[in-house]
């Protein structure tokens, strides 16, 4: 097997928190945009990652990041229209609250929104240099995720985060998944689009996807076009600006489920 060399290693290793520093909002946005594009592409291909975290994101160089670690990812069959799973996988500190509730095994949960949550927790690491939830054991971390609010104070940072960055974080890390923003809404959010100066391009299938019979060997391959980021992705027809009131976000979610 021949694999691409990603010499810069992971964006962050949260297993060694003492050596982690925030990236700064500009750098965090650069990486977030690429990962969001890749995640949209995966979801369009009916694949959910299920273990998004900073150490799953490897750097080609200081500007290009790629998603790795598809060991627990899942591919839905074409007739599975709801993207619902009933079993939990992933790293405890990045687990979505709906995966930890008793209803997870019976009712299930939308695996795409679980990916959104994990990406939000990853962005939190980028911006704050720490995980949004921590504990001495997996059980303690799960309890914190379910019961404690998230600390969004930025007093320890060199400069305060923009209101738009805070909005992205809070809409991704909404514990009510019905109110959580979707990848489509994130795609057109002002922060993602760098306040309108650098909007993400619509999806036009510029990527290859090499497979060897299962999802674990899936590899995203960078487009040869310099105008596309390393993992360009699906852009739905949603025209949301990403700063919707909660009622509008819920209506958008209900519309997508029909």
N, C-alpha and C positions, 0 to 999 in steps of 0.2 A: 504494500500500500504506500502510495506517495501522497504526502500532505504538504500544504503550503507552510512555509516557515513564517511565524509571526514573532519576530525577534524582540519586540518591546515588552512582551508578556501582558499580564492583566492590567486593566486600567487601575484597579485597586484590589488589595487583598485584605478584606475586612476581618480575616482570622488573625491579623496582626494589627489591631487598631492603633497601637501606640505609634506606628510608623506611617499612619495615614493622615494626609492633609487635604482640606477642601480644594477642589480644582479651580475655583473661580467661575463666575457665571458664564463668561464667554466660552471657555473650554468645555464646561459642562453642557452647554447648548449644542456645541459642535458634535459631541459624542451622542447626545440624546437624539438629535435629528437623525443621525445615521441608524441608530438602534431602532428608533420608531419606524423608519422606512423598512428596515429588515423585518420587524415584527408584523407590520401590515402585510408585507409580501408573504410571510409564512401563513398568516391567518387566511389570506386569499387562497392559498394552496391547501387550506383545511388542516394546517399543522399548528399546534400550540406548543410552546417551549416548555413551560411548567417549572423552570428553575432559573429564571432570569436573576442575575446578581452581578456586581462589578467583576468578580473573578471569572465569570463566564464570557466576559468581553475582552478580547485580546487585541492589542495594538499592532498594526502593520508598521506605523510610524506615529509621530505625534499628532497627525491629523486624521488618520483612518483607523476605525475600529471595526471588528467583526465579531459576530455572535458565534460561540462555540458551545460545547457541553450539551448535546442533544440526548443524553442518556435516558432521561425520563420523559422526553417529548412524546406527543401523541398525534396520530393522524386520524382524522374522522373520515368515515366512508361518505360517499356522495349523498346517501339517503339520510344521513344524520344532520338535520338542518338546524338543530338548536345548540350545538357545541357544548352539550351537557356532559359532565363527568361526575362520578360519585366517589372516587378514591383520590386521596391527597398524595401529592409528591412534591418534592422541593426542599429548600433549605429553610429551617424554622424561622429565622429572622425576616425572611422575605415572603412568608406564607400569608395569603389573604384571609381575612376573618371568616368569610363564608365557608372556607375549607375546614374550619375548626369547630363549627357549630354542629350540634347533633343532627340537624337536617341534611348535612352534607352527604351522608351515605344513603339517605332515603329519597330526598327531593333532588339532590344534586346541585350543581352550580355551573355558571357559564365560564368555561375555561379561558375564553378570550379576556374576560374582565379580570381573571386571576393573573394573567400575563400583564395586564395594565397596572394592577396593584404592584406586582413585583418590579415593573419598570419604574413606577413611582418611588418605591423604596430604594431602587438603584440610583435614581436621580437625587433622592435625599442624601444618599452617601456622597455623591459627586459634590453637592452644594454645601453639606455640613461636615463632611469628613467623619461621619459616624452613622450607624444604623438607626432607623427610627425606633426600633424596639430591641431590647437586650435583656439577658437574664443568665443565670448560672446553669440552666438546663433547658432542654427543649420544652418541657412542660411549663416552666416558668415563663419562657418567651411567649408561648401560646396564650397563657393567662394574661400577660401584659397586652398582647395584640387585641384580645377580646375586650378588655376592661379599662385600659388606660388610654388617655388622649395622647396625641402626638405633640411633641415639643417643637414648635416652629420658630422659637426665638433665635435670632441671628446675632446676638450681642457679641459672641466670641469670634465672629468673622471680621476680616479686615475692612470690609465695607458691607453695608446692609444689602440684602437681596431686593431686587425689583419687585413691585407689586405683581407683575405678570408671572415672574418665576414662582412666587408664593401661590398664585392662583393655579398654575399647572400642578404643583405639588399637592395642593389641597383637593383638587378635583380628581386626581389619580388615587390619592390615599383616603378617599371617602369610604368609611366602613360600611355604608349602605350601598351595596353594589348597584342598586337601581338608580342611584344618584351619581354613580361614578362615571366619569367621562369615558368615551369610547376612543379607540385609535383614530377614527375618522374625525372626531372633534379635536383631538390633540393635533392632528395634521394641519389644521387651519388656525390653531391658536396663535395670537399675536407673538407670544414668546418663542414658540417653535419657528415662526416665520421671521424672527428677528425684527419684530415691530413693523412688518410689511416691507422691509428692505431686501429680504432674501427668501421669498416663498418657496416651499417645496414643490417640485414639479409633479404633474399628474403621472400616474403609473402608466408606462407604455412598454412593459415587459422587457426591460433592458438586461435582465439577469438570466443566467443559466443556473440550473439546479441539478447537481449531480447526485444520483441515488444508486445504491447497490442493494435494493430489495427491502430496506427498512429505513425508518426515520433516523435511527442513530447514526447512520453514515451520511446524512444529508449535509451538504456543504453549500453555503452561499458563495457565489463567485462574483468578484467585482466586475462591473460593467467596463468595457474597454473605452467607453465614451467619457472624456474628462469632464463633461458637464453634469455627470451623475455621481452621487455619493456612492460609497462602496456597497451599500445595500439599498438600492432604490426599491420602492415598494408600491403596494396597491393604494390608490387614493379613491375612496368612495365619492359618490356624487354629493355628499353632505356639504352644505355651504355654511355650516356653523362657524362662528368666529371664536369658539372655545370659551367664551365668557358668559355663557347662558345662565340664567337663574336656574335654581334646582328644578323647578316645575318643568321648564323647557327641556332640561337634560333628561328628566324622567319620560317626557313625551317622546323624545327622540329614541330612547331605549325601547319603549313600547312599540314604536313604529318599526324598529329593526327586527323585533321578535315576530311580527306578523308574517 
